[in-house]
Amino acid sequence: MNINPKSKLYIQLSILTLVFFGFLFVAYYIFGLVKQESKNLTNKKTELFQIKEKRKKIIESFEKFDLVKDDVKKLDNFLLASDDELKFIVFLEDVARKYMLNQSINISGQQKNKNLKYITFQVSLSGPFDGVMRFIKEVENAPYYANIINLSLKRVEVGRSVSAGNRLDYPLKENDVSASFVIRVYNY
């Protein structure tokens, strides 16, 4: 078969055009794949960077925790356990007995202020002024995180006895005082 040169040129141009467009299609397809993989790689790098940052923050947090973990244990010793109100009441009674004070202790129950939980105790004392002051000082220095609020002191009548329920009943003397205050004990 004999093809004239003009037809041969058209056939060659057609084949070259098809090959050229084939290369363009393959290049476009490969470029699309490269572009997609580039996006995936960028996302993975970003994710890896975020993971490294989180890891760094976690390590820093552990280092900070290691610095304060002994203090956290000490802090737990100052906080009263939620179900340990009786322990604190016995402490108050022992201190009152030590200074020969009549006492009345009422518990208001557990309350919450912001993120802090505390138990409120209403305490009434009567006895020698220096005994009341020593009682207050001993409560302030107690191994509990406690605040004394609304302290009220007044002089009581001579010879009058204040009943304190089942507790010891000490007769009042000249210059004795009556004290009433609220103790807020923080707990966990």
C-alpha positions in Angstrom: 0.0 0.0 0.0 1.3 3.2 -1.1 0.4 6.3 0.9 0.9 9.7 -0.6 3.3 12.0 1.3 0.5 14.4 2.2 -1.6 11.7 3.9 1.5 10.3 5.5 2.2 13.8 7.0 -1.4 14.0 8.3 -1.2 10.5 9.8 2.2 11.4 11.4 0.8 14.7 12.7 -2.3 12.9 14.1 -0.2 10.3 15.8 2.1 13.0 17.2 -0.9 15.0 18.4 -2.4 11.9 20.1 0.9 11.1 21.7 1.3 14.8 22.8 -2.2 14.9 24.3 -1.6 11.5 25.9 1.5 12.9 27.5 -0.4 15.9 28.6 -3.2 13.7 30.1 -0.6 11.5 31.9 1.3 14.6 33.1 -2.0 16.3 34.3 -3.0 13.0 36.0 0.4 12.7 37.7 0.4 16.4 38.6 -3.0 15.9 40.3 -1.7 12.9 42.2 1.4 14.9 43.3 -0.8 17.8 44.3 -3.1 15.5 46.4 -0.1 13.7 48.0 1.4 17.1 48.7 -1.8 18.1 50.6 -1.7 14.8 52.5 1.9 15.4 53.4 1.2 18.9 54.5 -1.7 17.7 56.7 0.5 15.0 58.2 3.3 17.5 58.9 0.8 19.8 60.6 -0.6 16.9 62.6 2.9 15.8 63.6 3.8 19.3 64.7 0.6 19.5 66.8 1.4 16.1 68.4 4.9 17.3 69.1 3.5 20.5 70.8 1.1 18.4 72.8 3.8 16.1 73.9 6.0 19.0 74.8 3.2 20.5 77.0 2.5 17.1 78.6 6.2 16.7 79.5 6.3 20.3 80.9 3.1 19.5 82.9 4.7 16.4 84.4 7.9 18.3 85.2 5.8 21.0 87.0 3.8 18.3 88.8 7.0 16.6 89.9 8.1 20.0 91.5 4.8 20.3 93.5 3.8 16.7 94.1 5.2 16.7 97.6 3.4 19.9 98.4 0.1 18.5 97.1 0.5 15.6 99.5 1.0 18.1 102.3 -2.1 20.1 101.2 -4.2 16.9 101.4 -3.2 16.7 105.1 -4.6 20.2 105.8 -7.9 19.5 104.2 -10.6 17.7 106.1 -12.1 14.6 104.5 -15.7 15.1 103.5 -16.9 12.4 106.0 -14.5 13.4 108.8 -16.5 16.1 110.6 -16.5 14.1 113.8 -12.7 14.2 113.9 -12.8 18.0 113.8 -15.5 18.2 116.4 -13.6 16.0 118.8 -10.5 18.2 118.2 -12.6 21.3 119.2 -14.0 19.6 122.3 -10.5 18.5 123.4 -9.1 22.0 123.0 -12.1 23.4 124.9 -11.6 20.9 127.7 -7.9 21.6 127.8 -8.6 25.3 128.6 -11.7 24.5 130.8 -14.2 26.2 128.5 -17.9 25.5 128.2 -18.6 24.8 124.5 -21.5 24.3 122.2 -20.7 23.2 118.6 -23.2 23.0 115.8 -22.5 21.9 112.3 -24.1 23.6 109.3 -23.1 20.9 106.8 -21.1 21.0 103.6 -21.2 24.0 101.4 -19.5 25.1 98.2 -18.1 28.4 97.1 -16.8 28.5 93.6 -14.6 25.4 93.5 -13.9 25.2 97.2 -15.9 22.9 99.5 -16.1 23.6 103.2 -18.0 22.7 106.3 -19.3 25.4 108.6 -19.3 25.0 112.4 -21.1 27.4 114.8 -19.1 27.5 118.0 -20.1 29.1 121.3 -17.6 29.2 124.2 -17.6 30.6 127.7 -14.8 30.8 130.2 -11.6 32.7 131.0 -10.6 35.3 128.4 -7.1 33.9 128.1 -8.6 30.4 127.6 -10.8 31.6 124.8 -7.9 33.3 123.2 -5.7 30.2 123.5 -8.6 28.1 122.0 -8.8 30.5 119.0 -5.0 30.4 118.6 -4.9 26.6 118.7 -7.7 26.3 116.1 -5.8 28.7 113.9 -2.6 26.6 114.3 -4.5 23.3 113.9 -3.5 20.9 111.1 -6.6 21.9 109.2 -7.2 24.7 106.8 -9.8 26.7 108.8 -11.0 30.3 108.9 -12.6 31.9 111.9 -15.4 34.2 110.9 -17.6 36.7 112.8 -16.0 36.5 116.2 -18.1 38.0 119.0 -16.9 38.4 122.6 -18.8 39.7 125.6 -18.4 39.6 129.3 -20.7 37.2 131.2 -22.3 37.5 134.7 -20.3 36.3 137.7 -21.3 33.0 139.1 -23.6 32.1 136.3 -23.1 28.7 134.7 -23.6 28.1 131.1 -24.9 24.7 130.1 -23.2 23.0 127.2 -25.3 19.9 126.8 -23.4 16.7 127.6 -20.1 18.5 127.7 -18.3 19.7 130.8 -20.0 22.5 132.7 -17.5 24.9 134.3 -18.9 27.7 136.6 -18.1 31.1 135.3 -15.9 33.5 137.3 -15.3 37.3 137.3 -13.9 38.6 134.0 -15.0 35.5 132.1 -16.2 36.0 128.6 -18.6 34.4 126.2 -17.5 33.9 122.6 -19.5 33.0 119.5 -18.0 32.5 116.1 -18.1 30.5 112.9 -15.3 28.2 111.8 -15.1 27.4 108.1 -13.1 24.2 107.5 -12.1 23.4 103.9 -12.4 19.8 102.8 -12.2 17.6 99.8 
